[in-house]
Amino acid sequence: MDAWVAYGKDWQRRLYDAGWCGIHWPREYGGRGASLIQQVLFQEEMARARAPMLINLAGLTMGGPVLIAHGTEAQKRRHLRNILMAEEIWCQGFSEPNAGSDLAALKTRAVLDGDDFVVNGQKVWTSFARYADWCMLLVRTDLEAPKHRGITFLLVSMHSPGVTVRPLRQISGDEDFNEVFFEDVRVPRANVVGEINRGWDIAITTLMHERQTLTFSRQLQSRVALDQLLARVRSGAHRDRLPAVQPVLRQKLAAAYIESQTMKYTALRNLTRALRGDVPGPEGSIEKLFWSEMYQRMLETALEALGPFAQLVKGSPYAVDAGYWAHLFLYSRGRTIAAGSSEIQRNIIAERVLGLPRTRQA
Ligand SMILES: Cc1cc2nc3c(=O)[nH]c(=O)nc-3n(C[C@H](O)[C@H](O)[C@H](O)COP(=O)(O)OP(=O)(O)OC[C@H]3O[C@@H](n4cnc5c(N)ncnc54)[C@H](O)[C@@H]3O)c2cc1C
């Protein structure tokens, strides 16, 4: 196991043991039954303290909440506590080579054979699959049904015979992404979440949880990075190389601060809505579009403000802050794709918020 995975598991386990993991989950499954607002306050304090991220992200933000909403009692007892303790890491097996924005076009097949499904197909961009023990897998179980029907949501052990994981290297140099191949993988029927052929509804719940959690946590992450950048610029280190004193750059830094505040209050408005019990609607696309693009703008400003040496990556003796800013910048490029690309968000806003005519599907 890589050292950072072992560290991440240990850190999450310590938090759990001290009662600080999944505090808003029900007590009977390892949480503390805290309110959403308490959970958010806790997240804010963690960000302020620069605490490490929790490693079991897919399990905490999607797998767990989906099981709490739709899982059987046996599934809840089997998985929820293990997710909180990072005893078992989860990944999300939705996207395929020809099913990303058009997720319902997915082709990975699952056929019932006695009490098991037999799964064949391929997923791609599966974050953390290399370290994962469980996968939330969307499979096609009815070829005749319209494409949004005939999909089933399965929990698949990544240790099952027939599962092969191949890492993909990203522009940042990390290997978070993976291709995952399934060859005659047997999955017990008891691992279906919800009903057979009704997995699309479960997938939508999963993505809603992902988006809602992301809006808040991304806002905090952006703020932490901006505070670091402003401190760096104010400190005057490398002043001879810093163009940050230029008026145009000062304006860009101020704009980044304003955008960060806008994001904060948008996230708080969402929180108020969630506390009132409102279901997130298409306006969530406005937030997703905004946080992904403003983060990229902010990191472009960072590289400009910190000078050309900030573009050097880890390993170069001249890299500013050991390549920290170059890494954040490169990593940020994926934000306008993950959890729904900017083009898709703009389509949703145009059609469902502004009421413009639908785009023609290919
Ligand atoms: C950081 C990151 C983490 C990810 N983690 C996971 C994960 O853990 N599990 C998982 O299942 N997936 C994951 N993904 C995959 C992600 O969900 C997909 O990349 C995304 O849905 C886009 O799908 P695609 O890559 O197939 O691109 P495509 O859907 O092929 O799109 C290609 C381009 O065409 C544009 N486009 C497509 N359709 C339209 C349209 N109708 N109108 C206008 N433009 C259009 C898109 O905006 C995009 O620019 C991750 C992606 C990233 C970047």
PDBQT file of the ligand as one rigid body, heavy atoms in Angstrom, charges set to zero:
ROOT
HETATM    1  C1  LIG A 401     -11.154  14.740 -11.618  1.00  0.00    +0.000 C 
HETATM    2  C2  LIG A 401     -12.153  13.755 -12.179  1.00  0.00    +0.000 A 
HETATM    3  C3  LIG A 401     -12.587  12.691 -11.396  1.00  0.00    +0.000 A 
HETATM    4  C4  LIG A 401     -13.492  11.760 -11.912  1.00  0.00    +0.000 A 
HETATM    5  N1  LIG A 401     -13.840  10.685 -11.136  1.00  0.00    +0.000 NA
HETATM    6  C5  LIG A 401     -14.724   9.790 -11.611  1.00  0.00    +0.000 A 
HETATM    7  C6  LIG A 401     -15.096   8.651 -10.825  1.00  0.00    +0.000 A 
HETATM    8  O1  LIG A 401     -14.562   8.433  -9.716  1.00  0.00    +0.000 OA
HETATM    9  N2  LIG A 401     -15.999   7.778 -11.330  1.00  0.00    +0.000 N 
HETATM   10  C7  LIG A 401     -16.593   7.981 -12.546  1.00  0.00    +0.000 A 
HETATM   11  O2  LIG A 401     -17.450   7.180 -12.908  1.00  0.00    +0.000 OA
HETATM   12  N3  LIG A 401     -16.244   9.025 -13.341  1.00  0.00    +0.000 NA
HETATM   13  C8  LIG A 401     -15.325   9.921 -12.900  1.00  0.00    +0.000 A 
HETATM   14  N4  LIG A 401     -14.941  10.995 -13.696  1.00  0.00    +0.000 N 
HETATM   15  C9  LIG A 401     -15.457  11.071 -15.052  1.00  0.00    +0.000 C 
HETATM   16  C10 LIG A 401     -16.423  12.215 -15.306  1.00  0.00    +0.000 C 
HETATM   17  O3  LIG A 401     -17.661  11.981 -14.706  1.00  0.00    +0.000 OA
HETATM   18  C11 LIG A 401     -16.537  12.365 -16.830  1.00  0.00    +0.000 C 
HETATM   19  O4  LIG A 401     -15.248  12.717 -17.321  1.00  0.00    +0.000 OA
HETATM   20  C12 LIG A 401     -17.541  13.406 -17.239  1.00  0.00    +0.000 C 
HETATM   21  O5  LIG A 401     -18.840  12.994 -16.946  1.00  0.00    +0.000 OA
HETATM   22  C13 LIG A 401     -17.448  13.735 -18.758  1.00  0.00    +0.000 C 
HETATM   23  O6  LIG A 401     -17.537  12.575 -19.499  1.00  0.00    +0.000 OA
HETATM   24  P1  LIG A 401     -16.453  12.176 -20.618  1.00  0.00    +0.000 P 
HETATM   25  O7  LIG A 401     -15.083  12.333 -20.021  1.00  0.00    +0.000 OA
HETATM   26  O8  LIG A 401     -16.815  10.860 -21.174  1.00  0.00    +0.000 OA
HETATM   27  O9  LIG A 401     -16.562  13.290 -21.733  1.00  0.00    +0.000 OA
HETATM   28  P2  LIG A 401     -17.681  13.358 -22.896  1.00  0.00    +0.000 P 
HETATM   29  O10 LIG A 401     -19.024  13.151 -22.310  1.00  0.00    +0.000 OA
HETATM   30  O11 LIG A 401     -17.266  12.469 -24.015  1.00  0.00    +0.000 OA
HETATM   31  O12 LIG A 401     -17.540  14.875 -23.340  1.00  0.00    +0.000 OA
HETATM   32  C14 LIG A 401     -16.440  15.326 -24.155  1.00  0.00    +0.000 C 
HETATM   33  C15 LIG A 401     -16.627  16.811 -24.386  1.00  0.00    +0.000 C 
HETATM   34  O13 LIG A 401     -17.855  17.033 -25.104  1.00  0.00    +0.000 OA
HETATM   35  C16 LIG A 401     -18.698  17.920 -24.388  1.00  0.00    +0.000 C 
HETATM   36  N5  LIG A 401     -20.102  17.487 -24.539  1.00  0.00    +0.000 N 
HETATM   37  C17 LIG A 401     -20.601  16.237 -24.358  1.00  0.00    +0.000 A 
HETATM   38  N6  LIG A 401     -21.929  16.229 -24.563  1.00  0.00    +0.000 NA
HETATM   39  C18 LIG A 401     -22.285  17.510 -24.874  1.00  0.00    +0.000 A 
HETATM   40  C19 LIG A 401     -23.521  18.147 -25.176  1.00  0.00    +0.000 A 
HETATM   41  N7  LIG A 401     -24.682  17.468 -25.222  1.00  0.00    +0.000 N 
HETATM   42  N8  LIG A 401     -23.503  19.485 -25.441  1.00  0.00    +0.000 NA
HETATM   43  C20 LIG A 401     -22.335  20.194 -25.403  1.00  0.00    +0.000 A 
HETATM   44  N9  LIG A 401     -21.133  19.648 -25.131  1.00  0.00    +0.000 NA
HETATM   45  C21 LIG A 401     -21.110  18.315 -24.873  1.00  0.00    +0.000 A 
HETATM   46  C22 LIG A 401     -18.261  17.802 -22.932  1.00  0.00    +0.000 C 
HETATM   47  O14 LIG A 401     -18.560  18.975 -22.215  1.00  0.00    +0.000 OA
HETATM   48  C23 LIG A 401     -16.758  17.602 -23.083  1.00  0.00    +0.000 C 
HETATM   49  O15 LIG A 401     -16.110  18.843 -23.248  1.00  0.00    +0.000 OA
HETATM   50  C24 LIG A 401     -14.008  11.919 -13.239  1.00  0.00    +0.000 A 
HETATM   51  C25 LIG A 401     -13.559  12.990 -14.016  1.00  0.00    +0.000 A 
HETATM   52  C26 LIG A 401     -12.639  13.890 -13.523  1.00  0.00    +0.000 A 
HETATM   53  C27 LIG A 401     -12.153  15.009 -14.403  1.00  0.00    +0.000 C 
ENDROOT
TORSDOF 0
